[in-house]
Amino acid sequence: MSSSRLFRWCARLAVLGVALPAALLAIAYRTEPLGSWWLELLQYVPYPAFLLPALLAFALSWTLGRAWRAVAAGALLLVLTIIMGFVFGRADTGTVPLRLMTYNIKAYRADTQPELAEALLREIEQRRPDLLVMQDAGALSHSHAVANDLAPAAESLFAGRHVYAHDQYIVVSRHPLRDCHAGDLSFRGQPHVYVRCTVLVDGTEVDLVTAHLLSPRSGLNATRREGADGIDDWQRNFDDRLAQSRKLASDIGLPRRRPLILAGDLNAPETSPVIRTLLAQGLRDAFSSAGRGYGYTHGHALRLGISFLRIDHILVSPRIGVADAFAGGSDGSEHRPVIADLLLKRGLAANDGR
């Protein structure tokens, strides 16, 4: 066999080796329920692991016929869109605007690194949210900030605002808050909570929930370090996160008296059953609804130095419109914030589910 013919055979194998898995993975991401542990695991793989082989196969396809180029182009398109989570949303119309920002600020890091505290303040001041929900924010609460170097940041953020702090959560609002309380998200005997408040915005009452679900880090680390021996740890972690999601879904489920917003570090992509369980309660993702692009919020503090996961979310009930949604900057925290311009009275015909 000549070298040119051998090269073409290798090019065909490369195209098929990318196109078939890309097609199967894209179908799986669109199929419900998405419950297998290995499929969940793939969603945390950095996108270069999918994109670079697809680009290589596309380049090799130009040495082949038109049909092969079309297959390679289709595989690349699947990677760039469904697999990498590209969205092209459409803005809603409506009235009673509310800018909401959710931000895992990792306040314990900012306590020892003043430049991070300054970056957090700059980010929040730049976005000017009407309603700010923070996770991993315990060190910034009134009771803790006075004992560390975050007191000036807390004073700046809380001045003239309605504030509710509990455990790791802080809610900061330009609008009145009432009935704030903690809900239970414990799993396997390990205590864990979320926070729920009612916000009064220009005469409209809205239920606000902020949650920080269990991190997949321990399961991911076990799988990376131990290979097949770490799969049990990953499955247990997945089950725990799914149990939390189901508990939260039960607490916020239908019927509802008021429109609802759920925002926080949910530690899972939108295609994960962890998020789908919540969406099944009649919620929709604000970024998917009105955002453009990928909206990645996590990964820039890891070895690759790029954001590659969208695991921080703002979910809203049908009566709430979304005019815009986007991810913020990466300077202040391991998580980018998510900002959504909401319309509490959506212009489209409201449906059941509030």
Secondary structure, DSSP 8 states (H G I E B T S, - for coil): --HHHHHHHHHHHHHHHHHHHHHHHHHHHTSS----HHHHHHTTS-THHHHHHHHHHHHHHTTS-HHHHHHHHHHHHHIIIIITT-EE-----EEEEEEEEEEE--HHHHHH-HHHHHHHHHHHHHH--SEEEEES-GGGSHHHHTTSTTHHHHHHHHTTSEEEEETTEEEEESS-EEEEEEEE--BTTB--EEEEEEEEETTEEEEEEEEE---SHHHHHHHHHHGGGGHHHHHHHHHHHHHHHHHHHHHH-SS-SS-EEEEEE--S-TTSHHHHHHHTTT-EEHHHHH-EE----B-TTSTT-S--B--EEEEE-TTSEEEEEEE--SSSSSB--EEEEEEEEESS---TT-
